[in-house]
Amino acid sequence: MSINESSTTTTNNTIVLITGGNTGIGLAIAHALLSAPIEPYSIIVTSRSIERATAAIKGLYNDPTFKDAFSSGSEALPMQLDVDDDESVKAVRQRIGEKFGRVDVLVNNAGTSLADLTTVP
Ligand SMILES: NC(=O)c1ccc[n+]([C@@H]2O[C@H](COP(=O)([O-])OP(=O)(O)OC[C@H]3O[C@@H](n4cnc5c(N)ncnc54)[C@H](OP(=O)(O)O)[C@@H]3O)[C@@H](O)[C@H]2O)c1
């Protein structure tokens, strides 16, 4: 189980960052990638709470549906991220830079709201 984000990794996996990936559409995207992997992925699942992100990751590793993906080299790991907090964004950028050196795919899922559109005169 690769939920330790502290070590440096050299990988040819496609690095996927899913903001707000611990539930809803973000988590469904992680499920889709792991259900029919075209290639091995390193999927970073974020939440404002590291506990919620870690719980989501444990759910992925405990789901037999994704066993083949993980045994074929895919991995998933949690990170704390609040997209409304510049310091949090900088910290995640630094952690991913140190661990992977890049992001290949950004799923910019968190922090979008249509609420303001309903108040436009
Ligand atoms: N569902 C729809 O029909 C629909 C329609 C149009 C657009 N969208 C948009 O699609 C995205 C996902 O929708 P959803 O239905 O899957 O929403 P959701 O179930 O409420 O999930 C939102 C995710 O974003 C995280 N999150 C919330 N605020 C955050 C912040 N400031 N920084 C980082 N992460 C944050 C939440 O995790 P934590 O709370 O643990 O941080 C959660 O993982 C949203 O941006 C939504 O506006 C959804």
The ligand as a Tripos MOL2 file, in Angstrom:
@<TRIPOS>MOLECULE
LIG
   48    52     1     0     0
SMALL
NO_CHARGES

@<TRIPOS>ATOM
      1 N1        -22.3800   16.9760   -9.0040 N.am      1 LIG1
      2 C1        -22.8460   17.7570   -9.9790 C.2       1 LIG1
      3 O1        -23.9410   17.5740  -10.5410 O.2       1 LIG1
      4 C2        -21.9880   18.9200  -10.4780 C.ar      1 LIG1
      5 C3        -22.4810   19.7300  -11.4950 C.ar      1 LIG1
      6 C4        -21.6800   20.7890  -11.9700 C.ar      1 LIG1
      7 C5        -20.4320   21.0150  -11.4220 C.ar      1 LIG1
      8 N2        -20.0020   20.2130  -10.4190 N.ar      1 LIG1
      9 C6        -18.6880   20.4950   -9.8710 C.3       1 LIG1
     10 O2        -17.9010   19.3120   -9.9110 O.3       1 LIG1
     11 C7        -17.0470   19.2750   -8.7790 C.3       1 LIG1
     12 C8        -17.2780   18.0030   -7.9810 C.3       1 LIG1
     13 O3        -18.6490   17.8810   -7.6690 O.3       1 LIG1
     14 P1        -19.1420   16.7760   -6.6560 P.3       1 LIG1
     15 O4        -20.6080   16.6730   -6.8280 O.co2     1 LIG1
     16 O5        -18.3220   15.5380   -6.8300 O.co2     1 LIG1
     17 O6        -18.8370   17.4940   -5.2630 O.3       1 LIG1
     18 P2        -18.6290   16.8490   -3.7970 P.3       1 LIG1
     19 O7        -19.1830   15.4620   -3.7600 O.co2     1 LIG1
     20 O8        -19.1640   17.8810   -2.8690 O.co2     1 LIG1
     21 O9        -17.0680   16.7570   -3.6960 O.3       1 LIG1
     22 C9        -16.2980   17.9170   -3.6100 C.3       1 LIG1
     23 C10       -14.8580   17.5130   -3.3530 C.3       1 LIG1
     24 O10       -14.0690   18.6630   -3.2870 O.3       1 LIG1
     25 C11       -13.4020   18.7120   -2.0280 C.3       1 LIG1
     26 N3        -13.3150   20.1140   -1.6740 N.ar      1 LIG1
     27 C12       -14.3120   20.9710   -1.3760 C.ar      1 LIG1
     28 N4        -13.8200   22.2000   -1.1580 N.ar      1 LIG1
     29 C13       -12.4740   22.1280   -1.3380 C.ar      1 LIG1
     30 C14       -11.4200   23.0540   -1.2420 C.ar      1 LIG1
     31 N5        -11.5970   24.3410   -0.9180 N.pl3     1 LIG1
     32 N6        -10.1560   22.6260   -1.5040 N.ar      1 LIG1
     33 C15        -9.9200   21.3430   -1.8310 C.ar      1 LIG1
     34 N7        -10.8770   20.3860   -1.9220 N.ar      1 LIG1
     35 C16       -12.1510   20.8020   -1.6680 C.ar      1 LIG1
     36 C17       -14.2110   17.8600   -1.0880 C.3       1 LIG1
     37 O11       -13.4040   17.2580   -0.1030 O.3       1 LIG1
     38 P3        -13.2990   17.7820    1.4070 P.3       1 LIG1
     39 O12       -14.6410   18.3430    1.7820 O.co2     1 LIG1
     40 O13       -12.9500   16.5340    2.1550 O.co2     1 LIG1
     41 O14       -12.2050   18.8090    1.3690 O.co2     1 LIG1
     42 C18       -14.6990   16.7720   -2.0390 C.3       1 LIG1
     43 O15       -13.7190   15.7700   -2.2240 O.3       1 LIG1
     44 C19       -17.3570   20.5130   -7.9370 C.3       1 LIG1
     45 O16       -16.3940   21.4890   -8.2520 O.3       1 LIG1
     46 C20       -18.7400   20.9240   -8.4260 C.3       1 LIG1
     47 O17       -18.9300   22.3170   -8.2910 O.3       1 LIG1
     48 C21       -20.7390   19.1790   -9.9440 C.ar      1 LIG1
@<TRIPOS>BOND
     1     1     2 1
     2     2     3 2
     3     2     4 1
     4     4     5 ar
     5     4    48 ar
     6     5     6 ar
     7     6     7 ar
     8     7     8 ar
     9     8     9 1
    10     8    48 ar
    11     9    10 1
    12     9    46 1
    13    10    11 1
    14    11    12 1
    15    11    44 1
    16    12    13 1
    17    13    14 1
    18    14    15 2
    19    14    16 1
    20    14    17 1
    21    17    18 1
    22    18    19 2
    23    18    20 1
    24    18    21 1
    25    21    22 1
    26    22    23 1
    27    23    24 1
    28    23    42 1
    29    24    25 1
    30    25    26 1
    31    25    36 1
    32    26    27 ar
    33    26    35 ar
    34    27    28 ar
    35    28    29 ar
    36    29    30 ar
    37    29    35 ar
    38    30    31 1
    39    30    32 ar
    40    32    33 ar
    41    33    34 ar
    42    34    35 ar
    43    36    37 1
    44    36    42 1
    45    37    38 1
    46    38    39 2
    47    38    40 1
    48    38    41 1
    49    42    43 1
    50    44    45 1
    51    44    46 1
    52    46    47 1
@<TRIPOS>SUBSTRUCTURE
     1 LIG1         1 GROUP 0 **** ****
